Amino acid sequence: MLKKRVGIEVSLAVAEAVKLARAQVVSAYPITPQTHIVEELSTYVANGELDAEFIPVESEHSAMSAAVGASAAGARVYTATSSQGLALMHEILFITSAQRLPIVMTVANRSLSGPISIWNDHSDIMAERDIGWVQLFVEDGQESTELTIAAFKIAEDHRVLLPVAVNMDGFILTHMIEPVVFPEQSEVDAFLPPYAPALRLDPAKPVTMGPVGVPEVYMEAKKQCEQALLDSKTVVKEVLGEVNTAFGRKYDLVETNGRKKAKTLFVTMGSLGESVWSAVDALNEDGEDVGQVRIRLWRPFPVQEFKRACKGAKRLIVIDRAMSPGSICGPVAQELKNVFYGDKNAPEIIDVVAGLGGRDVPVADFKEMYRLAKKGKLDKTYTLWGVDGNAD
């Protein structure tokens, strides 16, 4: 039986996904543009649709602290934040992964101040690349819904036991009304079993979590967390495969479209990928040899999968949604230069920093990037696209 598509704001779709996942604790502090998610969840809890504790707190630092405590006590925990809120959580984000707590958090990606900006780019999560969390990126409302559910299964797998951040572009996704097909509660229950913590705080069986890491154990502890994060890639791939079976859609760590074995590839993460997809389709119709690689798993980075997706390419046009001040390129381009370091068949990596602070990047701009790159007229370090209407 075909399921009905519902026109819904994507933030509300994410809240519905958290409800379907039967989250037991939601800790929340409002910050634009993630507020609608936790507002909707508070309504679900208040009217009895979601059997959970809703903890309103005085700051994002406290939101993550409350999430840590609830997860350590054995609950399935969710929170959401954005921009300065994510930055305020900074201290606790490292503690969450170090204590192997499978919290799921939506990051409604938004520019970091200053100047003050409530609009979308990826500067918030790129400032938190090294927190030790599994990090996913979504492109539309359907992905936001299904991968939120999947995030709980990834995080809670005993081979992982790490927090997961699901990144969705602020406003461009959070406040858009899109058609979404929701799975039935029975389907989600079959896909996502009740949370069974490997270790939890229990007065009857006291344990210590997060003790002092003296020099004799600190490095070993960090290595264990790093190995768990690297090994989580296998579980992420498995769970995405299960999503494909359970909900009828196809997800992978790295996804491609456009001309097969194209010599020029755009590389994207997040909702701008759909605009690039349109540009690539139009360029293909004009006979251009161009394709696209869309990164879904950011941490741990899927090195081998990405290299396979780029096999035979001569040029990568990387769309970075954040700057890395003082570096020679943006964070995604940095990652890819590391991936191909020492590879004699490595493609040329051309970095374009675009869409900062919510600046519009229309389809025509991506076509122009391609034409300039093909002529060798884009800077070899990075091009800051859109300054005063020009590519500088």
DAWOCOR-V590200 format. One record per helix or strand of 3 or more residues. SS is the DSSP state (A for helix, B for strand). FROM is the first residue (numbers start at 0). TO is the last residue. If there is no record, write none. Layout:
SS;FROM;TO, SS;FROM;TO
This chain:
B;4;8, A;9;19, B;24;27, A;34;45, B;52;55, A;59;71, B;76;80, A;82;87, A;89;97, B;103;108, A;122;125, B;133;136, A;140;155, B;163;168, B;176;180, A;184;190, A;214;246, B;253;257, B;263;267, A;271;284, B;289;294, B;296;298, A;302;308, B;314;319, A;330;338, B;347;352, A;355;357, A;362;373, B;381;386
